[in-house]
Amino acid sequence: MISRILALSAVFSASLTIVAAGLTESVAQTRDVPEAATVIRAAFERYNTTWYRSLTFVQQTIQYGPERASDTALWYEAYEAPGRLRIDVAPLADRTMYLFAKDSQYVFQHDTLASARRLIHPLLLLGFDMYFLPPDETLGKLKELGFDVNIVRTDFWLERPVVVVGADKGDTTSAQCWIDAERLVLVRLLMPSRGRHQEVLFNQYEQLAGGWIAPEVVVRLDGRIVLKELYSNISAGTAFDPSFFDPGAWRTARHWRPEPSR
């Protein structure tokens, strides 16, 4: 692996022409590290007019105990740009749902609001919303989440060049996002979680409707896999009921994926 990385480094600056779509040629030629704002702006400019604005999929959610998979659930997920994500836990008749909207999280259990709080969802922000929000707004939210946007470096992940925002090399405890330098998509996210080391990996990227989707997401806590998400029935361009993402009116909204009657 080390020899492969050394070989790749010889062509890193050319690959970093991520930037063929946004970052300046001087970055590619001099190997200067781009600023965080430059990377976020390049992602926005690359995909703002092409990336799908709505998305639905069925998610197999596998939770792992200390030794093996301990629980599997089916989630129906829906996204609408910018900033709206709804997760319905099967069976839909139980009316258990997680809703993210306007930088807030709402949790409903059996049709009853169990909790509501302000929350900037980092995966929602970096996986989808940064292609729609003004770059300065994305940067502001990263700062609020605890990312030091003044620390930026280049690296490799799975033998592909990446730009890392938020941490110096060797630092695995600070909040940091790893963005593929060619595709301008999030591939790795590290964030402290109650004093523990949390890592989220976005795997097996494939193209979808002018953008990308990672149909496998893996979450590690202190190095151990605790959650795996597997997407199926992925569809872009879904039209939602106007109240589908409304925490006060979602109950009457038509669902995009009604379960078959039993």
N, C-alpha and C positions, 0 to 999 in steps of 0.2 A: 504493500500500500504506500509506504514512504517513497519508494522509487517512482511509483506512478504519480504521486503528487509532485515530486520534483520535476518530472517530465512535463506535467501539465503546467507547472509554474512558468515554463519557458514561453508558453503561449497565453498566459493569463491576461496580459494586457489586451490582446486581440479579442479574447472571449469577453472581456469586460466591456466590450462594445455592446453591452447591454444596451448598450447605450447607443447603439446604432439607432435606438429610438428615443434618445432623450439626453443621456449624459454626454458631455462634450468630448470631442475627439482628443483633446489634450489629456483627459483622464486615461484613455486607452493608450496613448503614445508615451506618457511619462510614468504610468503606473501610480499616479497620485491617487490617494483615497478620496472618493467623492464625499461631500457633506451629506448628512442625513436628508436634508431638505432637497438636495439634488436627486437622490434616489427616489424619494416619495413623489416628487414632481414628475420624474421620468415614468414611473408606474402609472400615474394619473394620465399623463399625456399619451402614453402608449395605448391604454385600454378604455379611456372614458367614453368613447363613442362606439365601442365594439362589444365590451363585456356585457354578458347577460344581466338584466336588471331584476329578474326573478328566477327562482330555482326551487324545485321540490325533489325530494328523494326519500327513500325508505332506508332507515339505518338499523342495522343489527348492532346492538350495544352489548359488548361483552365485558363484564367486570371480573377482575382477577383477584383471588385471595392470595395469601402468602405462598401457596404451592400450586394452585391450578385455577382455571376459570370457575368462578363461584356463582355467576348469575348471568343470564342472557335475556335481553328485553328488545322489543321492537319499538322504534320511535319513528313517527312521521314528521319530517322537518320541512319547513318552508321559509324562504328568504325573499325579501323585497328590498331593493336599494332605495335609499341608504338606511341602514340601521335597524331593520326590522327582521326578527327571527322568531319563529314559533315552533315549538317542539311538543307534539302530542304523543303521549305514552299509550301504547296499545294495552288493552282494547279502548277504542275511542269512547265507548259507552261509559267508561269510568270517569271521563272528564278530568283527567290529570294532565296538566299542561304547564310548560315553561314559556314565558313570553319576554322577549327583549325588544324594547322600543323606546326611542328618545332617551338613550343612555340610562335606562332603568330596567330592572328585572322584576317580573311578577311571577309568582308561583301559585298555581291553583291545584288543589288536591280535592278530588271528588266534587268538582264544581264550586268549591269554596276558596276564596283568596286566602292563602296561608301566609304569604309574605310579599312585601314590595319594598324595593330599595333602589337607590341610585347606583348604577353600575355601568362602567364602560367595559364592554366585552372585548378583550384584546384579540381573540380569534376572529370575531366578527369584523373588527376594525381593520386588521391586517390581511385577512383572507378575502375580504370583499369590499368593505366600505372605502378603502383608500383609493379605489378606482373611481369613486364618485364624489367624495368630499373634497373641498378645496384643500390642497396640500398643506397649507398653514394650519387648517383645522385638524388634520390628521396628526401633524407634529405636536400641536397643543395637547391632544388627547394622549399621545405617547408620553409626553412629559408628565401629565397627570397620573398616568399609570406607573410612573417611576422609572421610565427609560431615560438614561442620560444620552440625549441625542447629540451631544458634543463628542462622544466617543464612537468612532466609526473605523472599521478596518476591513480588509479583504481576507478571505480564507477559502477553504474548499469544504464541500459537504457531499459525500457520496461521489467524489471525483469530479464535482462540478464547481466552478467558481461561484462564490457568494459574497455578498456585502453584509457585514455584521454591524448592527446598530445597538449600542448600549453597553458593551463590555470589551475590555482588552483581552488579548489572547491569554488563555489559561484561567480566566475568570469564569466560573460556572455558577456563581451565586447571584450575580446581578441580572436584572431584567434585560433581556436581549432578544432581538429578532434577526433571523438569518434569512436573507432574501436572495433567491437565485439570480445571479447577475445577468443571465441571458433572458430568462422568461419573466423576470420581475414578479415572482410569486413567493409567498412565504413557504419555507420548507422546514423551519425549526424555530421553536419559541421556548425560551427558558425564562421562568419567573419564580421568584421565591414564594413559597406557600406556607405560611405559619411556621417559618423557620426550617422548612424542608425544601428539597431541591425538586422542582417540578419541570418536566420537559415534555413538549408536545411536538410530534413529528407528523408532517404531511407527506404521505407516500404515494407513489405510483400515479403521478400527475398525468392527466390526459386532457386533450383539447375539448372544449365544449362551447359552442355558440359564440365564437368571438373572444372567449376567455379560456380559463383552465379550471379543472376540478381535481382534487386529490381524493379518490374513493376509499382510501384507507388512512385513518388518523390513529396514532398510537400515543398514549399518555403514560409517562413514567414518573414515578415518585421515588426519589432517592435511588434511582437506577433500576427500579423494578417496575415492570409493566403492570399497571393497575386498571387500564381501560383500553379497549380497542373498538373503533367504530368502522363498520364496513357498509358502504353505500351501495344501493341498488335502485333500479327504477328511477334513474336520474333524468330530470327533464328541466329544460330552461324555457323561459317565456310564459310561465303560468300566469293566468289572470286570476286575481283573488277577489273575493267579496270585499266591498269597501270597508267593512267592519272586522275583517278577519284578524287584523293585528291590533284591534282596539281592546284594551284591558277592561273596558266597561261594557262592551257590546259583542265580544267574541262569541258568546253563547248562541246567538241567533245567526251567526254568519255561516254560510254554506261552506263545508269543508271540501278541499280539493281532492281528497282521497277517502271517500266513505268506505267503511269496511263492509264486506259482504254480509248479508244476514245469515244467521246460523240456523 
